[in-house]
Amino acid sequence: RFNPAFNMATIRQAFTEAVERVRMPTPTRLRDLIRQIRAARTAAEERAVVNKECAYIRSTFREEDSVWRCRNIAKLLYIHMLGYPAHFGQLECLKLTASTRFTDKRIGYLGAMLLLDERQDVHLLITNCLKNDLNSSTQFVVGLALCTLGAIASPEMARDLASEVERLMKSPNTYIRKKATLCAFRVIRRVPELMEIFLPATRSLLSEKNHGILITGVTLITEMCENSSDTLMHFKKIVPNLVRILKNLILGGYSPEHDVSGVSDPFLQVKILRLLRILGHNDPDASEAMNDILAQVATNTETSKNVGNTILYETVLSIMDIRSEGGLRVLAVNILGRFLLNSDKNIRYVALNTLLRTVHADTSAVQRHRTTILECLKDPDVSIRRRAMELSFALINAQNIRTMTKELLLFLEKADAEFKAQCSSGMILAAERYSPNTRWHLDTQLSVLIAAGNYVRDDVVSSTIQLVSSSPVPEQTYITNRFWESLQVANHCEDKQPLLQVAVWAIGEYGDLFMYGANEEGKCDTARHFARETLSLYYLFQPSEFERPTESDLIAVYHKFLTSAQVSTTSKQYALVSLAKLSTRLQQCVEEIQALITSFGSHLNVDLQQRGVEFTQLFGHYKHLRPPLLEKMPAMQISRISSQNGESGGGSFDDNSPEVIENGVEGGGGHSLIESNMNTLGDNTNILLDLLGSTDLSAGGGGAGDLVAATDLSNAVHKKNSRNANETPVSNSQDLLDLLDLDMSSTSAATTTTTGMPAGGGGGGGILALVGDSNQSSVANMNNMLGGLDLGGFGSGLDGHASTATNGNDLGSMLGGAMVPPAVSSGGGTIIDGGSLIGDLNTTAASNNVAMVGVLHGYFCQDLYYPPNPLSLQPPQGPRLTALDKDGLLVQLVAVWGSDCMHIYMTTTNSSDNTLEQYLLKAAVQRSFQLQMLTPSGSLLPPGGVITQEMRVVATSNATLRMRLRIQYDLDGQQQVEQTEVSGFPEQNAPLTE
């Protein structure tokens, strides 16, 4: 109906706007501004254009120009995208959002999303406008409001408008429902506690036919499951629905609406596969429900287009992350193997990256593609080479170590500088873990040092020195010869400084073996053959005989190193120490060595000057100290925790996750029977040895190897330094006393005071000996200095008699009060079986050692514990439980209850005609028990031989003890493994407590 008043008002407004347009100049259009900015030749010109336009826009904002506000905000947003400040347009954006025109609202909300965030208080002013537009009758206005809310919602705004979003998720309009679901996804990401509001509306989203709603629904459910474990369990029941939707997408006919390169809606498939991966993680039932559909997706997806590869990639991730079947995992790895053959380098990189993440899930399946992975080491793309290198290290095991090392050495020789450090360190670790023998290990270390050059890390140098020091004497001679040969190649001194450092260390340490020892050439020329076959390094000589240099030639080479400007200061430090050691190894040329060292007394480098001055003193007034100070180093301990040849030390046999212990070493994280932590034993004894400058634990008498096996809880490798066996040992124990300023020089007749022995000892056994100095004032002085530590007697035997004195070198006296194995009497003396803790100490230093025992006892030895000597173990009488009776091998157990635990005595008898070597017994019990295995009496079982071992079990609850035994031994070079379970142990009336 005609309304004169309304029409007149409209006409008047139109007339006013027309007048305003005529009166005010028309602003620059957005396209013209873009053209002007792009035409600017310099940054200064661009800034001038932008500043001029910003000034004009500010003036229009001050004049409240509502006609061109929309155009000005659009230009301001473009200026903001270029990186210029545009914050002065925030309030104008709010004015546009309040406009009734859709074009104004669209620009206003776009400006709000770009210029506003929760750090700006202005954004709170838009809340009411958003709430009004969420109730609009126009779907596009509602969509604008939902998009803006999802983009800039603060926690306060999300809480205020969450109910409105939840209401719109139930709207009959599919466009609004899709937008509301995406907005809910953003709200939950910002405020996870609002998840419960959207749960009821989310359940019905998977029943929709519209793919847009399905994608948004799956995205929302995925976010909910990732944020809440309770919600994850709630949505476990939708797995069949997801499987049905995915099957319809795969098996359904052609749909032009959703087809992308011949694949039906790949976006929805990827979303569903990702949600299935989350729902099936560590859930056998859900994984079983989706195994079939994953197999169908993996076999029916077209791989000629990138779309299909995307779906296959998500399928592989899902298969590897759920409890899938073994055949399905092999199929997934094979898909990744096909990716490696793809010409697209992005797909190859994705395949390598995924294989690297899943290699531990199915190593054998990945090993089938080892050749293809090694080919990727030659790829021109640096990212692919890096991933291929990392994956190659993950594939190394004891079976392929030789082949993989050969390929990696070829790669290392030609690799870029950025790869050499990581690759060399990885090869050293792999060789240390899987090396088949010492000779091969030494050859590999040398080849790595040559191939990596100056890019070798310090850990490779220390690892090589550690390996050489712990090798047998023939291998030390062999590798020292190889080092000398490598130094004869031109530029090796400058380009391969780490090799020079290791070489001069070895030559100085084993100069006597190098110059006068037996020729180790010809026994195994692995290094030469290895280098000729794998590296283009022709520094190795063809003659079979090693040409040993003269002493003058050797000193001349050192002179060349020490005076070269290309040799680093660190290498010269190594060379100076090596040269000083050579003065005690060589028979002649001592004067030449002295002159060369003396010349460094005025060197410009302070460190080298100090070394030169100090070493020069050893050739003068203190020359008598030079041989003991520069004697050979003891074998270094390899402290890296690694299982030899990839074999772990323990396992489990039931769902109770029992604790497996191997020869007294806990493999499952269990607790020992004793109160103190056994892990402190290895650390404390190492500290003790470092302070005393002595050899390792195994450098003692009989039973030392068993002692190490029983006490080394950190898997450290202790090797005997056999090269010092025939040399006169020198004790450095006085040095520690000098540091403590103790006068213990008296060498009067020693006396012994004992106060106790371990339980189970008898007669003179189980000595806790402390050989004291007869000068009691010295002991008293030391007690005063150490705060009243009891350095006197440590008890008497159980029978009340004093024990026989020892010479101060035995284990009991060195640990001063720690529990030691029972003694085995022989003749009139008492011998501590368990090896000397300081294997090479001179017995004349007994009194000094004794004083040191008290000092070290107060600091290190409170918690040490040594199991009883297995040689003296006699199983008690009682019912025998037969654990194994097979092929002449009889294993029987005798279990008796003690005061606080059950003692189980194991006896293994070999009635066959074969010798069983490397005999090893592993045991596992339920978690309600704690197991301690003492050291066995041996590991070699000849015909008719017997091995005994004691185990102690403590029950922490009323449960029936079951024990699973794993017995392994070597028969004719082949490892044999037997596994059995034993029950029927006697029960005690009252439950035991620890």
Secondary structure by P-SEA (a helix, b strand, c coil): cccaaaaaaaaaaaaaaaaaaaaccccccaaaaaaaaaacccaaaaaaaaaaaaaaaaaaaaaccccaaaaaaaaaaaaaaaccccccaaaaaaaaaacccaaaaaaaaaaaaccccccccccccaaaaaaaaaacccaaaaaaaaaaaaacccaaaaaacaaaaaaaaacccaaaaaaaaaaaaaaaaacccccccaaaaaaaccccccaaaaaaaaaaaaaaaaacaaaaaaaccaaaaaaaaaaaaaacccccccccccccaaaaaaaaaaaaaaaacccaaaaaaaaaaaaaaacccccccaaaaaaaaaaaaaaaaccccaaaaaaaaaaaaaaaacccaaaaaaaaaaaaacccccaaaaaaaaaaaaaacccccaaaaaaaaaaaaaacccccaaaaaaaaaaaaacccccaaaaaaaaaaaaaacccccaaaaaaaaaaaaaaacccccaaaaaaaaaaaaaccaaaaaaaaaaaaaaaaccccccccaaaaaaaaaaaaacccccccccccccccaaaaaaaaacccccccccccccccccaaaaaaaaaaaaacccccaaaaaaaaaaaaaaaaccccaaaaaaaaaaaacccccaaaaaaaaaaaaaacccccccccccccccccccccccccccccccccccccbbbbbccccccccccccccccccaaaaaaaaaaaaaccccccccccaaaaaaaacccccbbbbbcccccccccccaaaaaaaaaccccccccbbbbbbccccccccccccccccccccaaaaaaaaaaaacccccccccccccccccccccccccccccccccccbbbbcccccccccccccccccccaaaaaaaaaaaaaaccccccccccccccccccccccccccccccbbbbbbbbbcccbbbbbbbbbbccccccccbbbbbbbcccbbbbbcccccccccccbbbbbbbbbbbccbbbbbbbbbbbbbcccbbbbbbbcccccccccccccc
